[in-house]
Amino acid sequence: MAQTVQLAIGTTTAQSSDIVIAAGATAVVGIYADTGSKLDGTALAYLYQKTPGAPNLLEVLDSTNPSVEVKGANTVYVQRILAGAAFGVFSE
């Protein structure tokens, strides 16, 4: 899977596009800072799994846990929480 920006860098609350992972595949989903910057302590995002009902919280992403490997088949998305420093969401 090629590296893809799922949510552009920003500081406001926002939701990424859906990340669809095929059966048997894995993907890394994570948060990133501007080029030359580091994620700071205000970076906070939630990784959710889509379901037929309410979404399942899979992981909390922050400066100490910036990425996670997700196994397919799965459809997930990331919710960025209001942050003091800009960051975005990627998958690969």
C-alpha positions in Angstrom: 0.0 0.0 0.0 1.5 3.4 -1.0 1.7 6.2 1.6 -1.5 8.3 1.3 -2.5 11.5 3.2 -5.9 10.8 4.7 -6.3 14.1 6.4 -4.3 17.2 5.6 -2.3 19.0 8.3 -4.4 21.2 10.6 -5.3 22.0 14.2 -9.1 21.8 14.1 -11.3 18.8 14.9 -11.7 16.8 11.6 -12.3 13.3 10.4 -10.2 11.5 7.8 -11.5 9.8 4.8 -12.3 6.1 5.1 -9.3 3.8 5.0 -10.4 0.5 3.4 -8.0 -2.5 4.1 -8.6 -5.6 2.1 -8.9 -9.1 3.6 -5.5 -10.5 4.4 -3.8 -7.1 4.0 -2.4 -4.8 6.7 -1.9 -1.1 6.8 -0.1 1.4 9.0 -2.3 4.3 10.1 -0.7 7.2 11.8 -0.4 10.9 12.5 2.4 13.2 11.3 3.6 16.8 11.8 4.8 19.4 9.3 8.1 18.7 7.6 10.9 19.5 10.0 8.5 19.5 13.0 7.9 16.9 15.7 4.5 15.9 17.1 4.0 17.7 20.3 2.0 16.7 23.4 -1.2 18.3 22.1 -1.5 15.9 19.1 -4.4 13.6 19.8 -6.5 11.5 17.4 -8.8 8.5 17.7 -8.7 5.6 15.3 -12.2 4.1 14.8 -13.5 0.9 13.1 -16.6 1.4 11.0 -19.4 -1.1 11.9 -23.1 -1.5 10.9 -23.9 0.4 14.1 -21.8 2.7 16.3 -18.0 2.9 15.5 -15.5 1.0 17.7 -12.6 2.9 19.2 -9.5 0.9 18.2 -6.6 3.1 19.3 -5.6 6.5 20.6 -2.9 8.1 18.5 -0.6 10.8 20.1 3.0 11.9 20.2 4.0 8.7 22.2 1.9 6.3 20.0 1.9 8.0 16.5 1.0 4.9 14.4 -0.6 1.5 14.5 -0.8 -1.5 12.2 -4.4 -2.4 11.2 -5.3 -5.8 9.8 -7.9 -6.3 7.1 -10.6 -6.8 6.2 -11.4 -3.5 7.8 -12.7 0.0 7.2 -11.3 2.6 9.6 -11.1 6.4 10.0 -9.3 8.8 12.2 -10.9 11.7 14.2 -8.4 14.5 14.9 -9.1 16.3 18.2 -8.5 20.0 18.5 -4.7 20.5 18.8 -2.3 23.3 19.6 0.1 22.2 16.9 -0.8 21.1 13.4 -0.8 17.5 12.4 -2.3 15.2 9.8 -3.2 11.6 9.2 -1.6 9.1 6.8 -1.9 5.5 5.8 0.5 3.1 4.0 
